[in-house]
Amino acid sequence: MIRQRVWYAFLRENIHFAFPTRTVILQKRPPEPNYTESVNEIFIRLSEVGIFAPLNDEETQKLAEKCEAKIFSPNEPIVRKGQEGKSMFVIHRGSVKIQIIENDIPRTVATLQEGEIFGEMGLFTGEPRSATVVAAEETEVLEIKHTAVKPLFKKNPDLMEALSETIAERRALLTTANQETKEVAAVKEGIFVSIKKFFGLG
């Protein structure tokens, strides 16, 4: 398992192991999977993510250019509860388990599939991770960092308010289907203030 984790960590950093030149391969090996995603593939994936609906095509394209594709092995933690959060993740391939600790035992409370996201509050407000997220299988995620979003907010400040509303509605849906409109508005205002403060645009 240690060798496996080291291999995946090297892969995420684009470090490849060298092979001795005297090695003779007698059997044809299947091609290794290519985890280098094109900007167009990333653009399409981001365009399908509801939280980014307020972005136009040009803004989504710029965000796609700044994304980092990372692959994790089965049962490898992607983020841990309590970690500092300045990025979010979009599941590009595979699935993840959302886990909390009860009586020192990890318990899976949800499973997310391709196209779903996690860690958005870390990206937009800097909140610590609220849960541990573990790859359920070999999983590729697109990481979007704070530094990728800040230029978009500087160029188009209205995006902050639009994204605040989208995030507030998402949080309300996750909390209860009967959330009052005024409560959603209050959550939106709180998120909006947090985003402005975190990005230094207040």
Secondary structure, DSSP 8 states (H G I E B T S, - for coil): -HHHHHHHHHHHTT------TT----S-----------HHHHHHHHHT-GGGTTS-HHHHHHHHHH-EEEEE-TT-EEE-TT----EEEEEEES-EEEEEEETTEEEEEEEE-TT-EE-HHHHHH----SSEEEESSSEEEEEEEHHHHHHHHHH-THHHHHHHHHHHHHHHHHH-TT--HHHHHHHHHHHHHHHHHHTT--
